[in-house]
């Protein structure tokens, strides 16, 4: 009887030892997996940091300014759309990946803390804000006249153009609903300074507005100008001129294409002129139309 009791005690002891050993192994595997996951996450986060460098704003991925419908809806009410879009692009590889968090101002503020560690972030954010945060109005007001056809536009970024040699289209064309030159008023999207005004062979009658933040908004093919000159200060919503069909020839050439406004937006990293895609900016500004009598 004593032997049997001793055997049972030994068995119980072995089971206890094996049980504790099993728990330790399970705990070890769990902790290993946990820290491995943390490690992989950190590796992933560090890998993303390569997306931001001194020349990021000069890449085609940045310049296309891709905005999803969800982000388009969000930035309508965002206090800092330039910053939030800048973070969104970095987190999604400029729209080629899915944003892994809830889209909110709090999320972008939190994610910005990590990106601020990158020495190129401050300059990058400044550029994003220069493009987006100055935008106040759509460049063509709606008409108060019943039945007046409005303008239309599509994403024609870098589509082929051939006048003056093969090239990419560095802007967005807003096509007149009624093909009548001098009918549709063109207003400034932003506050700024008249940097250039006058004839260009490809742009016809054009006017360029330089914003305080450092972006250049280019309005081309105008039929006529408002009373403006280089150096004048303009406010967002101020009349710049009227839509036309000028250009593609010597000064005064008209009628080489349908009436429309060509909008270009340019930035100047390191003094190099870089065009960016205005399509998403126009979609954003589409909710900010003024109304004119015409």
C-alpha positions in Angstrom: 0.0 0.0 0.0 2.8 2.3 0.9 4.5 1.6 -2.5 1.3 2.3 -4.4 0.9 5.6 -2.5 4.5 6.6 -3.3 3.9 5.7 -7.0 0.8 7.8 -7.2 2.6 10.7 -5.5 5.4 10.4 -8.0 3.0 10.3 -10.9 1.2 13.3 -9.5 4.6 15.1 -9.2 5.6 14.3 -12.7 2.2 15.5 -14.1 2.7 18.7 -12.2 6.2 19.2 -13.6 5.0 18.3 -17.1 2.0 20.7 -16.7 4.2 23.6 -15.6 6.6 22.8 -18.4 3.7 22.8 -20.9 2.5 26.1 -19.6 6.0 27.6 -19.9 6.3 26.4 -23.5 2.9 27.8 -24.4 3.9 31.1 -22.7 7.2 31.1 -24.5 5.6 30.5 -27.9 3.0 33.3 -27.2 5.6 35.8 -26.1 7.9 34.9 -29.1 5.0 35.4 -31.5 4.0 38.6 -29.7 7.5 40.1 -29.9 8.0 38.8 -33.4 4.8 40.6 -34.4 6.1 43.8 -32.8 9.4 43.4 -34.6 7.7 42.8 -38.0 5.5 45.9 -37.4 8.6 48.0 -36.6 10.3 46.7 -39.7 7.2 47.5 -41.8 7.1 51.0 -40.2 10.7 51.6 -40.9 10.3 50.4 -44.5 7.6 53.0 -45.0 10.0 55.7 -44.0 11.8 55.3 -47.3 8.8 56.8 -49.1 9.7 60.2 -47.7 13.0 61.8 -48.9 14.2 65.1 -50.2 12.9 64.4 -53.7 9.5 62.8 -52.8 7.5 65.8 -54.1 9.2 65.4 -57.5 8.1 61.8 -58.0 5.3 60.9 -60.4 3.5 59.1 -57.6 3.2 62.4 -55.5 2.5 64.6 -58.5 -0.6 62.6 -59.6 -2.3 63.7 -56.3 -4.4 60.6 -56.0 -7.5 61.0 -53.7 -10.1 58.3 -53.0 -13.7 59.1 -52.7 -13.5 58.5 -48.9 -10.7 61.0 -48.5 -12.4 63.4 -50.9 -15.4 63.4 -48.6 -13.2 63.7 -45.5 -11.1 66.7 -46.6 -14.2 68.8 -47.3 -14.4 69.3 -43.6 -10.8 68.8 -42.6 -9.1 71.7 -40.8 -5.7 70.9 -42.4 -6.4 69.1 -45.7 -2.8 69.5 -47.0 -1.3 67.9 -43.9 -3.9 65.1 -43.8 -3.5 64.2 -47.4 0.3 64.3 -47.1 0.1 61.7 -44.2 -2.5 59.6 -46.2 -0.2 59.4 -49.2 2.8 58.4 -47.2 0.8 55.7 -45.4 -0.7 54.3 -48.6 2.3 54.5 -50.8 0.6 57.4 -52.6 -2.6 55.6 -53.2 -1.3 52.2 -54.1 -2.1 50.6 -50.8 -5.1 50.7 -48.4 -5.1 53.1 -45.5 -5.0 50.7 -42.4 -6.7 53.0 -39.9 -9.8 55.0 -39.5 -9.8 58.2 -41.5 -10.0 61.0 -39.0 -8.2 64.1 -37.9 -7.1 62.4 -34.7 -5.6 59.5 -36.7 -3.6 61.8 -39.0 -2.4 63.8 -36.0 -1.2 60.6 -34.3 0.5 59.2 -37.4 2.2 62.5 -38.0 4.2 62.0 -34.8 6.1 59.1 -36.5 6.7 61.0 -39.8 8.0 64.0 -37.9 11.1 62.0 -37.1 12.0 62.1 -40.8 14.2 65.2 -41.6 12.3 65.7 -45.0 8.9 65.8 -43.4 8.6 69.5 -42.6 9.4 70.5 -46.2 7.1 67.8 -47.6 4.2 69.0 -45.4 4.8 72.6 -46.5 4.4 71.6 -50.1 1.2 69.7 -49.4 -0.2 72.6 -47.6 0.8 75.1 -50.3 -1.1 73.1 -52.9 -4.3 72.4 -50.9 -4.8 74.8 -48.0 -5.0 77.9 -50.1 -7.8 76.6 -52.3 -11.1 78.5 -51.5 -13.2 78.4 -54.7 -13.9 76.6 -57.9 -12.4 78.6 -60.8 -15.6 79.1 -62.7 -18.7 80.4 -60.9 -22.2 78.9 -61.5 -24.6 81.0 -63.5 -27.7 82.4 -61.9 -29.4 82.2 -65.3 -31.8 79.2 -65.5 -30.8 76.6 -68.0 -27.2 77.8 -68.5 -25.0 74.8 -69.2 -22.0 74.5 -66.8 -18.5 73.3 -67.4 -17.2 69.7 -67.3 -13.8 68.3 -66.7 -12.0 64.9 -66.6 -8.6 63.7 -65.4 -6.4 64.2 -68.4 -3.2 64.4 -66.5 -0.2 63.6 -68.7 -2.3 62.7 -71.7 -0.4 63.2 -75.0 -0.4 66.6 -76.6 1.3 67.3 -79.9 1.2 71.0 -80.7 4.8 72.3 -80.5 6.1 68.7 -80.1 4.9 65.6 -78.3 4.4 66.3 -74.6 2.3 65.4 -71.6 -0.7 67.5 -70.6 0.3 69.4 -67.5 -3.1 70.4 -66.2 -6.9 69.9 -66.4 -9.2 71.3 -69.0 -12.5 72.6 -67.9 -14.7 72.5 -71.0 -17.4 75.1 -71.6 -20.9 73.8 -71.6 -21.7 76.4 -74.3 -18.9 76.9 -76.8 -19.0 80.6 -76.6 -15.8 82.6 -76.0 -16.0 85.4 -73.4 -19.1 84.0 -71.7 -17.8 82.1 -68.6 -16.0 84.2 -65.9 -12.8 82.9 -64.5 -12.0 83.6 -60.9 -9.0 83.1 -58.7 -9.1 79.9 -56.7 -6.8 81.4 -54.1 -5.4 84.6 -52.6 -2.2 85.6 -54.3 -0.2 87.9 -56.4 -0.3 88.3 -60.2 3.1 86.8 -61.2 2.6 86.7 -65.0 0.0 87.9 -67.5 0.0 88.0 -71.3 0.4 85.9 -74.3 2.0 82.4 -74.6 2.0 80.4 -77.8 0.7 77.3 -76.2 -1.4 79.0 -73.4 -2.8 82.0 -75.3 -4.0 84.7 -73.0 -2.8 83.4 -69.6 -2.5 84.7 -66.1 -0.4 83.2 -63.3 -1.2 83.7 -59.6 1.6 83.1 -57.1 0.3 82.2 -53.6 2.0 83.2 -50.4 2.7 79.6 -49.6 4.7 79.1 -52.8 2.3 77.4 -55.3 1.7 78.8 -58.8 -1.8 78.6 -60.3 -1.9 79.0 -64.1 -5.1 79.9 -66.0 -4.8 79.6 -69.8 -6.7 80.2 -73.0 -8.6 83.3 -71.7 -10.6 85.4 -74.1 -9.9 88.5 -72.1 -8.6 89.8 -68.8 -10.0 91.7 -65.9 -8.2 95.0 -65.1 -5.0 93.4 -63.7 -1.3 93.7 -64.0 1.8 92.0 -62.7 2.3 92.7 -59.0 -1.4 93.1 -58.2 -2.8 91.4 -55.1 -5.9 89.3 -55.8 -8.3 87.6 -53.4 -9.9 84.2 -53.8 -13.0 84.7 -55.8 -11.8 87.8 -57.6 -12.4 88.0 -61.4 -9.3 87.2 -63.5 -11.0 87.3 -67.0 -13.2 85.2 -69.3 -12.9 81.8 -70.8 -11.8 81.6 -74.4 -10.1 79.6 -77.1 -6.8 81.6 -77.5 -3.4 80.0 -78.2 -1.6 77.6 -80.5 -0.3 80.4 -82.7 1.0 83.9 -82.7 -0.5 86.6 -80.4 -4.3 86.9 -80.9 -4.8 83.4 -82.4 -8.3 82.0 -81.6 -10.5 79.1 -82.6 -7.8 76.3 -82.7 -9.8 74.2 -80.2 -13.1 74.4 -78.3 -13.6 77.1 -75.6 -12.2 75.9 -72.3 -10.0 76.8 -69.3 -6.7 75.1 -68.9 -5.8 75.0 -65.2 -2.2 74.2 -64.2 -0.7 74.0 -60.7 3.0 74.2 -60.2 5.4 73.8 -57.3 9.1 74.7 -57.2 11.2 72.3 -55.0 14.8 73.4 -55.1 13.9 76.0 -57.7 12.8 73.3 -60.2 9.4 73.9 -61.7 7.2 70.8 -61.3 3.6 70.5 -62.4 1.1 68.6 -60.3 -2.3 67.1 -61.3 -5.1 69.6 -60.6 -7.9 67.1 -61.0 -8.4 66.2 -57.3 -8.0 69.8 -56.3 -10.9 70.7 -58.7 -13.0 67.9 -57.3 -12.4 69.3 -53.9 -13.2 72.9 -55.0 -16.3 71.7 -56.8 -18.1 72.0 -53.5 -17.0 75.6 -53.2 -18.6 77.4 -56.2 -19.6 81.1 -56.3 -22.6 82.3 -58.3 -22.4 85.0 -60.9 -24.8 86.7 -63.2 -24.0 85.7 -66.8 
